[in-house]
Structures are given as C-alpha cells and as structure tokens.
Amino acid sequence: MKKAISRKQLAGIVSCITRIPKRDSESVISATCEVIMRQVTKGHIVKINGFGTFETVWRRSKTGRDLKRGEAVHIPAHNIPVFRASALFKNKVKTQPYKS
C-alpha cells in the first residue's frame, strides 16, 4: 500500500534538505500551494521546470447516468484542474524501482 505524505511531513523533509526552520518551510509550502491555486483559478498556466504544469481544462456538458436509479443525468460544463508531470519527473518515476 502506498503511503501519503502530509504537508507537515513534507515541510520536515524540506527543512532537513534546506536547513531552514520547519515553521519557515511550512510557510513556504503553504504560500506556494496558495499561489498555484490562485493562478490556476484565474485561468493561468503554472509551469515548474523539471516538475510539471498546472492548468485548467474545460469539460463540455454531457449526459451521464445515475448508477443507483439508472436515470440520465445532465452534467453541466465546467473547468477542472489538471497536473501534467514533466519529462524529467516521468523519467525519475519510471527508472526508480517501486518498493512498497
């Protein structure tokens, strides 16, 4: 089973690598996430070289199915956030053996 890393755990790892206080690394991570969400919400594309791209994609309206009742349901058009990993990121994941 895959383990999820919380924001606090991520801040602890960043703190060890960068040698900045954990409180400061938590602030940087929170600010970075907030800026990315704010910019993507405005319709901008956020590219982080070597990591990936955050953007929105427009989904047109369509007809779906209510699985419990079997009825047709209208799904309105909407934007969704999308993350696309960079080639470097994909290569690192591909070449590293996964150990559970």
Residue pairs with C-beta under 8 A, 6 or more apart in sequence:
1 100
2 100
5 13
7 26
7 29
7 30
8 26
10 29
11 22
11 25
11 26
11 29
12 22
12 25
14 20
14 25
14 28
14 29
15 21
15 22
15 24
15 25
18 25
20 28
35 46
36 46
36 54
39 46
39 54
40 46
40 54
40 55
40 56
40 81
41 56
43 56
44 55
45 53
45 54
45 55
46 53
46 54
46 55
47 53
48 86
49 86
50 86
50 88
50 89
51 85
51 86
51 88
51 89
52 83
52 84
52 85
52 86
52 89
53 83
53 84
53 86
54 81
54 82
54 83
55 81
55 82
55 84
56 79
56 80
56 81
56 82
57 79
57 80
57 82
58 77
58 78
58 79
59 77
59 78
59 79
59 80
60 77
61 74
61 75
61 76
61 77
62 75
63 72
63 73
63 74
63 75
64 72
64 73
64 74
64 75
65 71
65 72
65 73
66 72
66 73
85 93
